[in-house]
Amino acid sequence: LNFGHTIGHAIEATAKYEALHGEAVAIGMVYEARLAEALGVAGAGTAERITRLLERFRLPLERPDGASANDLIEAMRGDKKVRGGAIRFALPTGVGAMHGDAQHGWTVAVPEERIAKVLS
């Protein structure tokens, strides 16, 4: 349920809530899937499969022009999943499968440099 929401909520905030929630989350899903691949959490091609699926619904797939990586990261620092100053994400391992479990948790802490690289 949280997949796509960390970046999606940051997009909503930086767009002054002019972006529709579902559209912002769709964009967040694309970037968070790319992040999962970059971290080795998701298998290669996961982000592309998610992107193709969202394209079929004509959802936006890229962050708005006015949403810089730095502004998005700043907004993410206020996310409810942040722990100890680390931005955390619910990341997929593949389409329909999430990383983690009830015992170890469902989120992954990601250094801001890695987030910035994926957003750029």
N, C-alpha and C positions, 0 to 999 in steps of 0.2 A: 504493500500500500504506500510506502514511502519512496519507492523508486521514482526518480524524476522530480521529486518534490523539493529537494535541497536547492538545486539550480532553478527549478521552476518558481519557487517562492522568491528567490533573489531576482529573477526576471520581472516578476510582478512588482516587487518593491522598487526596482530601478526604473520601471516604466510607469511609476505612479499609479499602479493598478488599472492602467488602460489596456493591458494585455489580459485576455480571457484566461481564467485559471486552467482550463483544459489545454489550451494552446501553449501556455507557459510550461506546464508539466510535460507535454509532448516534446518540447524543445529540451527540457531538462532530461528526459529519458534518452534522447540522442546523445547529449554530452556526457551523461553519467554512464552510458554504455561504452562510449569511447574511453572514458576514464577507467572503467573496469578492464577493458582490453589493455590499456597502457600499463596498468598495474599487474597484469597477468591473472586477474581474478576471473575474467571472462575469456572464453575461447575466441580465437580469431574469427572474424566475420559476424560476431554477435551484433555489433553496432550497425553494420550494414543491413542485416536482416531486420532489425528493429526500425531502422530508417525507412526501408522499403515498405514495411507494413504501415507505418504512420503516413507515408506518402499516399498510400491508397485511400486514406481518409482525408486527404488534402489538408493535413495539419502543417503548420509552420515547423521547420526543422533547424533553423539557425537563429542564433540570438539576435535581437534587434540591434540595429546599427548604433543606437545610443547607449547600449549596455556594454561598457568596457569590462574587460576581465577584472580589473582592479575594483570597479564599482560592484560587480557581482560578488567577488570574494568578500568585500566589506559587508555586503548584505548577508552573506552566508554565515558570517561570524555570529549573527544573532539567531541562527537556526536552533530549534529545540534539541537537535541531536548533538550539538557541540558539547564536548566533555574535555575539561582541562585545557581549554583554548584550542583544541583540535577540531577541525571541521570533519564531520563524519557523514558517510553516505551509505544508503541501502543499495548495494550493487548486484547486478545479475551475474550469474556464471554462464548463462545461456538464455535463450528465449524461454520464458516460463519457469525459470529456476533462479533462486536467489542465493547469494553467498551467506553463510552463517547458519546458526541454529539457536534454539532456545537456551541451550546451556552456555554457549560462548558469545551469544549476541548476534544481531543481524546487521550491524553497521561496521564500516571500515573507516579508520582515521586516515586522512590523506593530507600530506604536506601541501601547503598553499602553492609552492612552486609547481607541483605536479598539476594542481587544479588550473593554475594560470596557463600552463603549457597546453592543456587540452582545450581551454577556452579560446586560445589565440589562433 
